[in-house]
Amino acid sequence: MKVFYTHAGCTLVALNPFQPIPDLYSLDVMKEYHCAAQPQDSKPHVFIVAEQAYRNLQGQLEPVNQSLVVSGESGAGKTWTSRCLMKYYATVAASSSVVKSQDTVERIERRVLDSNPIMEAFGNACTLRNNNSSRFGKYIQLQLDGRQLLVGASVQTYLLEKTRVAYQPANERNFHIFYQMLKGASSEQRKEWRMPQGQHFDWLPNAKKTVEEDCFQETVEAMITLGLHAERQRQIFRILAGILHLGNVNFSCPTDESQPCNITEQCKESVQWAAELLRVPVEELHTCLRVRMLKAGKHSVLKPCSQAECSMRRDCLAKVIYAQLFEWLVTFINNSICADQSTWCNFIGVLDVYGFECFQINSLEQLCINYANEKLQQHFVAHYLRAQQEEYVSEGLEWSFVKYQDNQSCLDLLEGSPISVFSLLDEESRLNRVSDAKMLRIRLEKELSENASISWDKFSKVPHFAVAHYAGRVNYQIQGMVEKNKDPVQPELIRLLQKSDDPLLQQIFADKETDNSSSKALSKVTVVSKFKNSLESLMRILHATTPHYTRCIKPNPDCKPLIFKKEEVIIQLEACGIVETIHISAAGFPIRIAFQSFIQRYGLILRYSQLKSEAHYTGVEADSSDILLQQVQKLLGVVLNSQTSDPSHSSDSEKRKSLVHCGRTKVFLTQSMLDLLEDHRKKILSQCAFSIQCCWMRYQRRRRNTRRQSATLIQAAVRSWLVRRQIQRWDRAAGLIQSKWRNWRVLLKSLAEVELDDAKDLAEEEVPELNPVVRERGSVQLDSIQEPVTVRGWPMGLALASAPSITVSLTATGFQKMMSMMASLNLPSRRGEYKVETNQCTEGVASIRAQPRGSVKLHYQRSPLLYAHRQPERKTDVTGFNEILLEKTL
């Protein structure tokens, strides 16, 4: 059975399997723990710790900033665990308003996650105990807004092991980024960096060894995501290549001691390439590496360096460039992912520091690393093992102390006042003299011999001292420790880099001071003092937050997958206090809530029960602890009575005492009791929410019905008004139509009377010449003929006696008028007897005249008579001349 996580009290224990486990950290697993009602009831997982911290920040009890402390020795899986925690928060705290896809588009979540590959490439290395060992500490603050959504992050780093750039222990490697460049560069990049295939670099041991982190393309893609453009990337990689070529420079002793050291022939090309890549004058680089400048008053004196001093200046130049480049990268990452202070209100911190280390040769780096682990262990002891038991006693609980391993004596040895290891180191470093390891050992033995945590091997020829850490005894070599603590940087090296034509180097070293006075002041800030100050700042942050501990355990020292060595694991569990944690958690109450906070959150249970029993409830306004205690006891009685009313639960008072205990100012709960309170509270809130929903729906329905009735009444009133207005319009229109019709009848009658024949019309008179206006309207001229012929015309209705041959002349203007004339005249071509047929015989008034003398002029125009637009009927026969047909009665 493969189980990699378990709980030990308030601590999660994580076992490193040393191989990928499928679907253990997938997106579905994240959603499962995030959506669980009680994540602690699920299988132990690192996501449980993450979810508990996230829910605490959401205000389950109090919205306090959270810290996730991931600790363990080197190779136990701290970096991987921190990476999983950041991925979890980038998933569950992502904005839901954005379309969810694998792109999670270049938002802050992606930038936060992509900061990891860059930090690991520049800050991690392959060691004897771990292929991806963090050579620096980092504390990542994930910044959340009021809706608990991830809006930014910031990174704080601690003590980069920059000595690894120029010195790598046996069978270990340099930082990952150098091997990524060596193995992943393109041919053009190799040409630019002067790194042909097969090129050997003294500072890249074990170059043929391949680890999972040797992925150059992943680092480049992360740089692009964070906003490092192509030209800036070229500058960074060019500087790194210059450092590698600087490592190939070796020196030989001169024949004349007054002359500077010589650079070997095979190394001159490396110097040339290093100067070219760093964009500094090659002659000045030669001088800075081999000659130092001394100031005597206002005068400067140049003094050749020995071979050891030349190598030290070369290493110092490489280390200061790499350290400043690393700091610049961290600043750039923070500028890229950090949110404005006004946009976030809480944070979740993830602490990933180097694990406890013990090698054959341990120096200042291991001393600082183990000191940091001692501080974290002391924080755990003070927060949980000691403070929790002392709180039980002060609150009046019956408690017998559980013994635990306290590392306070070790911390007093390292950082105590007035005399400690660090104070003696700093004092020796500030003296303007060459350090003596033997003298420092004698002084340490003299000043600190009373502390039981330090010891010496009197038979050893190498000056050293041994410290009994919480995780084991470690021997530290004194030789070179003072020089590392001084960390000197010669002013001429800084001036050389400030003269560089590389824009990035100019930006990095623009603010560095180079004069002697400032360098003397800066020399007082030693590596140890600087590290102590940064670590104290970190501890202040941890003390101000709610910590969650994850202890990473290394199952075997060989880093082999799925091999579990019991003795190795037990030693680690005992060293970090997990065994004592289990004892205290089993006998104690892991959850402690102040009376006031307890009433604020769970007081509704008491109010609801009293309202249900029709009892009068008075709110708790006073701050008296006695009144609060009474209310808390009543509240707990309600919850426990409701629980014991269930026949499946025992009503044993001893069992009830094991669930909860009321102290003087706080309520002490077990996890099961807290779950019971939360369930009871959720039920009451659900019932209240249901009642509110019912009332709201009833109000909405009543409001909707009232609006519907009002709308119906308004619509009826408007319709009646519209009908009345329409009828009134119809009445007025009918009256107007009747009036117009009567007037029209009168007009028609008068026109009809005018059209009737008059005696004057029969008088003989000369036919006047055709009027041009009549000609324009159209006319028909018929010649005088003897034979009678019937001419059927509309609307003239005039019958003429004429000969069989008729000549018709039409005068009209416009095609429409001509066609109308032709359609109105119907001239039959039959010979014989003709009849006069008029259309007016049944439809209107017609005039029949005698045969005129001469020609007849027919004027065609629209008749004003009724029905004048209709076609004539041909069945009616009319005979005789000068016969007048009057209009029929209408």
ABEGO torsion letter per residue (X at the ends): XBBABBBBEABBBBBBAGBBBBGAABAAAAAAAAABABAAABBBBAAAAAAAAAAAAAGAABBBBBBBBBBEBBGAGAAAAAAAAAAAAAAAABBAABBBBAAGBBBAAAAAAAAAAAAAAAABBBBAABABBBABBBBBBBBBBAAGBBAEBBBBBBGBBAAAAABBBBGBBBBAAAAAAAAABBAAAAAAAGBBBGBBBAABBGAABBBAABBAAAAAAAAAAAGBBAAAAAAAAAAAAAAAAAAABBBBBBABAABBBBBBAAAAAAAAAAAAAAGBBAAAAAAAAABBBBBBEABBBBBBBBAAAAAAAAAAAAAAAAAAAAAAAAAAAAAAABBBAAABABBBBBBBBBBBBBBABBBAAAAAAAAAAAAAAAAAAAAAAAAAAAAAAAAGBBBBBBBBBBAAAAAAAAABOABBAAAAAAAAAABBBBBBAAAAAAAAAAAAAABAABBBBAABABBBBBBBBAAEBBBBBABGAAAAAAGBBBAAAAAAAAABABAAAAAAAAABBABAAAAAAAAABBAAAAAAAAAAAAAAAAAABBBBBBBBBBABAAGBBGBBBAAAAAAAAAAAGAAAAAAAAAABBABBBBAAAAAAAAAAAAAAAAAAAGBBBBBBABABAAAAAAAAAAAAAAAAAAAAABAABBABAAAAAAABBBBAABBBBBAAAAAAAAAAAAAAAAAAAAAAAAAAAAAAAAAAAAAAAAAAAAAAAAAAAAAAAAAAAAAAAAAAAAAAAAAAAAAAAAAAAAABBBAAAABBBBBBBBBAAAAAAEBBBBBBBABBBBBBBOAAGBBBBBBABBBBBBBBBEAAAAAAAAAABBBBABBEBBBBBBAAAAABBBBBBBBBBEBBBBBBBBBABBGAABBBBAABBBBEBGBBBBBBBX
